[in-house]
């Protein structure tokens, strides 16, 4: 499903229903598994001296109104309208703002990198925490299975990452129905217990949430970190905007997801009020003993779906980061012939797998891992709110004062949640900080290194028009003419490519037709085919060709070349050679980057795939000429 498909849902009710069902499975898979652990972890600081009615009602009220303010108001009603040509997510928003920015963009760049890095951290912790929480329900089925929780969780996660290379096309059609059943089961479980103590309905009054905050003291601040677990997955909601469209995502939230979550939390609260011992695991204890095993199985399926959604979200984010120049050109495999959004990035999959495996083995339980979870989620949300400020003022034209009046209360609220989660740094909260810090350092190093290499090589560049005039003027030392077409890839379109100069220097030949090819990634998700090709005839033998892609497009140069004939470019592909420059990077501690960044940049460059593979060039028509560059 693409943004185009989701553009006019009312014209086709069947397609609209499919989009709504799909968004229930993919968009809301993560937030839909939060009831497994959120209320349990929020109650934990109070459980040692017994649970009191005001504390339970206050907590449930806080959870429901956190969902209302942050998810409903911020994401579902507001941020889904803050799109970049139909695409959402931190990097999509960053690309749009960088395009509109005037002057220094360093702060925008830093904010975008931070949000992207925190999302990757979230993509590691979500599968570990969700699957552990679901499988731990087996301990309530029979205590003898307690020793098998960890091995079963590791097996499920290993299988999940192993099947990523096969793509999600075949599996995704089952995501929506299974997750819909999951939300129905949660709602029914909550409805069955609300009548246990109808005083829990007072939680719908926001004054109980405010009363809890004002009277809980320092413990209340600690509890806020667990309360924020109720909104995990909200960032994925924004990132998946382009796959389903705004209206289906909003419909799914108001029709199914929000009512089911609210009913379930109310039911958990009523259960704990009448059975204080249920504080041990209020979610699974809502269900009768005969239904416990089916619910555990359903919960496990739901957490696998939630994990799948966040993993594919990480793949999409990595592709955006690559095309925007934040990461090297990693291998990207398209797992669907019709849907460009279904991709597989092997290196990212391996990184996530080993990260998730390490988290499960080190922490060992969802209770221990929950302390590490909130920081990445709250941090990403604070970043999104910060980026919303320039969006509202630059794109929508809101006044600064009105924008502050709208965003400042939300920003303060999210900062309070962030501070509450930062209190758990010593208990495992350092994990997402370390993950995000590492990812940020890698992205910053790659962006800084590529800029340095480009500037260093550019010092010796010759203007392309001056080069053509020089070649045409020199008849005595003119290079030998050879038939056919030569395509020279250039990072700067108006300069003579280094690979062209090296070819002349070493081979002393010039083809009958020479094309200077520049592949440009625009700061829009998709570029229409009508705008794909820009062809400029520079002389009888030289042409400049710019191929435009969006940061969500498949950058297939071979397919784009097929369109060049329509633009008036005549060539035979079997007599065409593609010349690429291959740079060998060498560390030079005396100039350029610091020594440690030299080594990191060079290591990241080794992870990049061959440009001929990345741009899908004809494999038997590529000529590579190497050079050494000190960094």
Beta strands, then each sheet from edge to edge (+ up, - down):
strand 1: 333-334
strand 2: 343-344
strand 3: 480-489
strand 4: 509-521
strand 5: 533-537
strand 6: 542-549
strand 7: 576-586
strand 8: 622-630
sheet 1: 1+ 2-
sheet 2: 5+ 6- 4- 3- 7- 8-
end
